[in-house]
Amino acid sequence: KILLKVQAEEKRKQNAIVNEKEKIKMYLAQQIQEKERRKAQEKEDLVRLRERMMADVMASEQQEKEKARVKREKEVMNRCAIEEQISTKRQTCLNEAMSKQEKAFNRQLLRRLSDY
């Protein structure tokens, strides 16, 4: 009878050990799955972050190009206005500064000046 009790106790201990090992295996498997899930989530987050950063860079480059285009456009308009003012001023000065005889005498020179 004592032998049966000892054997039953041993059997119970063995079952408890087996059960504990199973719990540990399940816990470790769960931890591994959780770690893999977090890793996959981090990778996905990193991909999204890179995509957002690339989109921001492209938007910024586009804004800079647009700024440069607007600036060039303004500069061209200003240059045209200044050239027109210079041309008008040149004609006015020439007309006021020379008599008809001087204009006739310097006709070739005046023609070259007006071409510029």
N, CA and C of each residue as an Amber inpcrd file, in Angstrom:
protein
   348
   0.8190000  -1.1820000   0.0000000   0.0000000   0.0000000   0.0000000
   0.8680000   1.2520000   0.0000000   1.9050000   1.2540000   0.7500000
   2.8140000   2.3990000   0.7940000   3.4920000   2.5440000  -0.5610000
   3.8250000   1.4230000  -1.1340000   4.4520000   1.4280000  -2.4530000
   3.5150000   2.0510000  -3.4840000   2.2360000   1.7220000  -3.3960000
   1.2470000   2.2990000  -4.3180000   1.1210000   3.7990000  -4.1010000
   1.1620000   4.2060000  -2.8230000   1.0760000   5.6330000  -2.5280000
   2.3000000   6.3510000  -3.0760000   3.4630000   5.7570000  -2.9220000
   4.7170000   6.3510000  -3.4060000   4.6740000   6.4230000  -4.9270000
   4.2190000   5.3320000  -5.5410000   4.1310000   5.3180000  -7.0050000
   3.1110000   6.3470000  -7.4900000   2.0120000   6.4530000  -6.8050000
   0.9760000   7.4290000  -7.1700000   1.5260000   8.8480000  -7.0010000
   2.2710000   9.0570000  -5.9260000   2.8790000  10.3860000  -5.6880000
   3.9050000  10.7040000  -6.7720000   4.7140000   9.7040000  -7.1250000
   5.7010000   9.8770000  -8.2060000   5.0050000  10.2040000  -9.5130000
   3.9270000   9.4780000  -9.7940000   3.1570000   9.6900000 -11.0200000
   2.5890000  11.1110000 -11.0500000   2.0690000  11.5570000  -9.8950000
   1.5140000  12.9050000  -9.7920000   2.6110000  13.9520000 -10.0100000
   3.7820000  13.7260000  -9.4310000   4.9060000  14.6440000  -9.6060000
   5.3390000  14.6900000 -11.0670000   5.4130000  13.5170000 -11.6930000
   5.7860000  13.4390000 -13.1110000   4.7750000  14.2070000 -13.9740000
   3.4860000  13.9800000 -13.6630000   2.4320000  14.6960000 -14.4070000
   2.5350000  16.2090000 -14.1940000   2.8520000  16.6090000 -12.9750000
   3.0030000  18.0330000 -12.6670000   4.1810000  18.6160000 -13.4370000
   5.2780000  17.8550000 -13.5040000   6.4620000  18.2990000 -14.2500000
   6.1260000  18.4100000 -15.7380000   5.4450000  17.3930000 -16.2650000
   5.0510000  17.4100000 -17.6800000   4.1420000  18.6140000 -17.9510000
   3.1730000  18.8270000 -17.0600000   2.2670000  19.9650000 -17.2200000
   3.0280000  21.2960000 -17.1660000   3.9700000  21.3930000 -16.2490000
   4.7690000  22.6210000 -16.1160000   5.6170000  22.8420000 -17.3700000
   6.2100000  21.7700000 -17.8900000   6.9950000  21.8750000 -19.1240000
   6.1130000  22.3480000 -20.2790000   4.9080000  21.8240000 -20.3810000
   3.9660000  22.2310000 -21.4360000   3.6080000  23.7140000 -21.3030000
   3.3690000  24.1460000 -20.0690000   3.0480000  25.5520000 -19.8340000
   4.2140000  26.4390000 -20.2720000   5.4280000  26.0000000 -19.9130000
   6.6220000  26.7800000 -20.2880000   6.7710000  26.8280000 -21.8030000
   6.5840000  25.6840000 -22.4730000   6.6740000  25.6450000 -23.9400000
   5.6510000  26.5900000 -24.5680000   4.4210000  26.5370000 -24.0570000
   3.3700000  27.4010000 -24.5930000   3.7030000  28.8780000 -24.3500000
   4.2210000  29.1640000 -23.1480000   4.5840000  30.5420000 -22.8240000
   5.6930000  31.0260000 -23.7560000   6.7280000  30.1960000 -23.9530000
   7.8350000  30.5770000 -24.8330000   7.3660000  30.7540000 -26.2750000
   6.4980000  29.8400000 -26.7300000   5.9560000  29.9660000 -28.0860000
   5.1700000  31.2730000 -28.2160000   4.4000000  31.6120000 -27.2060000
   3.6270000  32.8560000 -27.2120000   4.5720000  34.0630000 -27.2350000
   5.6490000  34.0090000 -26.4570000   6.6150000  35.1020000 -26.4270000
   7.2900000  35.2670000 -27.7900000   7.6350000  34.1560000 -28.4240000
   8.2560000  34.2020000 -29.7480000   7.2960000  34.8140000 -30.7610000
   6.0370000  34.3970000 -30.7360000   5.0370000  34.9570000 -31.6560000
   4.8570000  36.4570000 -31.4340000   4.8200000  36.8450000 -30.1800000
   4.6660000  38.2670000 -29.8470000   5.8630000  39.0740000 -30.3540000
   7.0480000  38.5180000 -30.1660000   8.2590000  39.1870000 -30.6340000
   8.2410000  39.3170000 -32.1580000   7.8540000  38.2600000 -32.8550000
   7.7740000  38.2950000 -34.3150000   6.7220000  39.2940000 -34.7810000
   5.5980000  39.3580000 -34.0610000   4.5390000  40.3040000 -34.4160000
   5.0360000  41.7460000 -34.2520000   5.7340000  42.0080000 -33.1310000
   6.2810000  43.3530000 -32.9020000   7.3090000  43.7140000 -33.9690000
   8.1450000  42.7500000 -34.3200000   9.1630000  42.9710000 -35.3340000
   8.5190000  43.3190000 -36.6800000   7.4930000  42.5630000 -37.0520000
   6.7780000  42.8190000 -38.2990000   6.1170000  44.1950000 -38.2610000
   5.5370000  44.5630000 -37.1130000   4.8910000  45.8730000 -36.9690000
   5.9170000  47.0020000 -37.0910000   7.0750000  46.8120000 -36.4640000
   8.1360000  47.8160000 -36.5530000   8.6150000  47.9740000 -37.9890000
   8.7430000  46.8540000 -38.6870000   9.1770000  46.9000000 -40.0820000
   8.1400000  47.6540000 -40.9250000   6.8800000  47.3610000 -40.7000000
   5.8010000  48.0310000 -41.4310000   5.7900000  49.5320000 -41.1130000
   5.9730000  49.8740000 -39.8430000   6.0280000  51.2790000 -39.4400000
   7.1970000  51.9940000 -40.1140000   8.3380000  51.3140000 -40.1950000
   9.5170000  51.8950000 -40.8300000   9.2620000  52.1430000 -42.3160000
   8.6150000  51.2010000 -42.9710000   8.2920000  51.3720000 -44.3890000
   7.3740000  52.5780000 -44.5780000   6.3500000  52.7030000 -43.7340000
   5.4270000  53.8450000 -43.8220000   6.1480000  55.1610000 -43.5670000
   7.0550000  55.1480000 -42.5920000   7.8260000  56.3540000 -42.2840000
   8.6860000  56.7720000 -43.4790000   9.3440000  55.8060000 -44.0910000
  10.1650000  56.1050000 -45.2700000   9.3120000  56.6840000 -46.3910000
   8.1350000  56.0970000 -46.6060000   7.2450000  56.5920000 -47.6520000
   6.8130000  58.0290000 -47.3720000   6.4720000  58.3120000 -46.1060000
   6.0750000  59.6830000 -45.7430000   7.2310000  60.6550000 -45.9340000
   8.4300000  60.2240000 -45.5430000   9.5980000  61.0850000 -45.6870000
   9.8810000  61.3670000 -47.1610000   9.7720000  60.3470000 -47.9960000
   9.9880000  60.5440000 -49.4350000   8.9400000  61.4980000 -50.0100000
   7.7010000  61.3360000 -49.5810000   6.6370000  62.2280000 -50.0590000
   6.9140000  63.6640000 -49.6160000   7.3800000  63.8390000 -48.3790000
   7.7140000  65.1740000 -47.8830000   8.8700000  65.7850000 -48.6710000
   9.8770000  64.9810000 -48.9530000  11.0290000  65.4620000 -49.7230000
  10.5830000  65.8820000 -51.1190000   9.7670000  65.0530000 -51.7460000
   9.3010000  65.3860000 -53.0920000   8.4530000  66.6540000 -53.0860000
   7.6060000  66.8060000 -52.0850000   6.7740000  68.0080000 -51.9830000
   7.6480000  69.2430000 -51.7720000   8.6560000  69.0950000 -50.9390000
   9.5640000  70.2070000 -50.6760000  10.3280000  70.5970000 -51.9410000
  10.8130000  69.5970000 -52.6770000  11.5210000  69.8750000 -53.9290000
  10.6000000  70.5820000 -54.9250000   9.3620000  70.1390000 -54.9840000
   8.3970000  70.7550000 -55.8920000   8.1460000  72.2110000 -55.5040000
   8.0300000  72.4720000 -54.2060000   7.8370000  73.8500000 -53.7470000
   9.0360000  74.7200000 -54.1110000  10.2390000  74.1860000 -53.9380000
  11.4470000  74.9390000 -54.2810000  11.4970000  75.2320000 -55.7830000
  11.1200000  74.2530000 -56.5980000  11.0950000  74.4730000 -58.0440000
  10.0960000  75.5580000 -58.4110000   8.9320000  75.5190000 -57.7690000
   7.8980000  76.5200000 -58.0430000   8.3730000  77.9100000 -57.6220000
   9.0290000  77.9980000 -56.4550000   9.5730000  79.2800000 -56.0050000
  10.5840000  79.8220000 -57.0100000  11.4730000  78.9480000 -57.4650000
  12.5050000  79.3580000 -58.4210000  11.8630000  79.8110000 -59.7330000
  10.8230000  79.0940000 -60.1730000  10.1460000  79.4650000 -61.4190000
   9.4950000  80.8370000 -61.2910000   8.8130000  81.0820000 -60.1760000
   8.1580000  82.3740000 -59.9450000   9.2050000  83.4880000 -59.8800000
  10.3160000  83.2090000 -59.2120000  11.3800000  84.2070000 -59.0980000
  11.9450000  84.5480000 -60.4770000  12.2200000  83.5210000 -61.2910000
  12.7350000  83.7680000 -62.6460000  11.7390000  84.5750000 -63.4680000
  10.4650000  84.2230000 -63.3270000   9.4240000  84.9240000 -64.0660000
   9.4040000  86.4090000 -63.6920000   9.4790000  86.7040000 -62.4030000
   9.5170000  88.0970000 -61.9460000  10.7550000  88.8200000 -62.4710000
  11.9000000  88.1120000 -62.4220000  13.1420000  88.7230000 -62.8910000
  13.0600000  89.0550000 -64.3780000  12.4710000  88.1570000 -65.1680000
  12.3270000  88.4080000 -66.6050000  11.4080000  89.5980000 -66.8360000
  10.3020000  89.6370000 -66.0920000   9.3700000  90.7620000 -66.2490000
  10.0440000  92.0790000 -65.8630000  10.7950000  92.0660000 -64.7730000
  11.5030000  93.2740000 -64.3490000  12.5430000  93.6990000 -65.3860000
  13.2460000  92.7270000 -65.9310000  14.2660000  93.0280000 -66.9300000
  13.6310000  93.6570000 -68.1630000  12.4980000  93.0680000 -68.6070000
  11.8060000  93.6200000 -69.7680000  11.3560000  95.0570000 -69.4950000
  10.8320000  95.2940000 -68.3150000  10.3730000  96.6430000 -67.9670000
  11.5430000  97.6180000 -67.9380000  12.6530000  97.1950000 -67.3690000
  13.8340000  98.0630000 -67.3050000  14.3700000  98.3330000 -68.7010000
  14.4450000  97.2920000 -69.5400000  14.9280000  97.4880000 -70.9120000
  14.0280000  98.4530000 -71.6750000  12.7340000  98.3400000 -71.4560000
  11.7980000  99.2550000 -72.1210000  12.0030000 100.6890000 -71.6330000
  12.2020000 100.8440000 -70.3270000  12.4610000 102.1800000 -69.7840000
  13.7520000 102.7710000 -70.3500000  14.7830000 101.9180000 -70.4430000
  16.0640000 102.3800000 -70.9920000  15.8900000 102.8120000 -72.4360000
  15.1890000 101.9840000 -73.2080000  14.9620000 102.3010000 -74.6180000
  14.2040000 103.6120000 -74.7680000  13.1530000 103.7590000 -73.9670000
  12.3600000 104.9960000 -74.0260000  13.2110000 106.1940000 -73.6300000
  13.9780000 106.0410000 -72.5850000  14.8330000 107.1320000 -72.1020000
  15.8880000 107.4710000 -73.1430000  16.4630000 106.4520000 -73.7930000
  17.4850000 106.6710000 -74.8100000  16.9110000 107.4850000 -75.9640000
  15.7190000 107.0920000 -76.4210000  15.0790000 107.8070000 -77.5320000
  14.7670000 109.2450000 -77.1320000  14.2590000 109.4140000 -75.9260000
  13.9160000 110.7510000 -75.4420000  15.1660000 111.6200000 -75.3570000
  16.2300000 111.0670000 -74.8170000  17.4790000 111.8160000 -74.6740000
  18.0610000 112.1760000 -76.0320000  18.0380000 111.2200000 -76.9520000
  18.5750000 111.4850000 -78.2890000  17.7580000 112.5630000 -78.9930000
  16.4420000 112.4520000 -78.8740000  15.5780000 113.4360000 -79.5260000
  15.7840000 114.8210000 -78.9280000  15.9640000 114.9110000 -77.6360000
  16.1400000 116.2010000 -76.9790000  17.5530000 116.7450000 -77.1490000
  18.5300000 115.8780000 -77.2670000  19.9260000 116.3050000 -77.2630000
  20.4380000 116.7380000 -78.6350000  19.8560000 116.2410000 -79.7140000
  20.4220000 116.5160000 -81.0430000  19.4460000 117.2950000 -81.9230000
  20.0420000 118.1110000 -82.7020000  19.2380000 118.8310000 -83.6960000
  19.0540000 117.9250000 -84.9040000  18.2640000 118.3600000 -85.8710000
  18.0140000 117.5480000 -87.0730000  19.3020000 117.3080000 -87.8440000
  20.1440000 118.3000000 -87.8810000  21.4120000 118.1430000 -88.6150000
  22.3060000 117.1030000 -87.9210000  22.3570000 117.1340000 -86.6030000
  23.1820000 116.1750000 -85.8650000  22.6400000 114.7510000 -86.0490000
  21.3220000 114.6150000 -86.0380000  20.7160000 113.3030000 -86.2390000
  21.0460000 112.7610000 -87.6240000  20.9570000 113.6110000 -88.6300000
  21.2730000 113.1870000 -90.0000000  22.7390000 112.7930000 -90.1010000
  23.5830000 113.5570000 -89.4850000  25.0160000 113.3070000 -89.5120000
  25.3700000 111.9890000 -88.8070000  24.6930000 111.6820000 -87.7020000
  24.9880000 110.4870000 -86.8920000  23.9680000 109.3600000 -87.0930000
  23.3120000 109.3450000 -88.2510000  22.2440000 108.3730000 -88.5150000
  22.7010000 106.9240000 -88.3250000  23.8640000 106.5590000 -88.8720000
  24.3290000 105.1710000 -88.7470000  24.5920000 104.7990000 -87.2780000
  25.2160000 105.6830000 -86.5600000  25.4970000 105.4490000 -85.1470000
  24.1980000 105.3090000 -84.3620000  23.2340000 106.1600000 -84.6560000
  21.9420000 106.0810000 -83.9660000  21.2260000 104.7890000 -84.2970000
  21.3140000 104.3280000 -85.5250000  20.6750000 103.0730000 -85.9080000
  21.2820000 101.9060000 -85.1150000  22.6100000 101.9170000 -84.9950000
  23.2560000 100.8410000 -84.2230000  22.8530000 100.9060000 -82.7530000
  22.7440000 102.0910000 -82.2060000  22.3520000 102.2410000 -80.8050000
  20.9160000 101.7450000 -80.5720000  20.0500000 102.0320000 -81.4970000
  18.6520000 101.6120000 -81.3070000  18.4880000 100.1120000 -81.4600000
  19.4240000  99.4480000 -82.1490000  19.3740000  97.9830000 -82.2790000
  19.6950000  97.3040000 -80.9430000  20.4150000  97.9670000 -80.0860000
  20.7730000  97.3540000 -78.7950000  19.6950000  97.5420000 -77.8460000
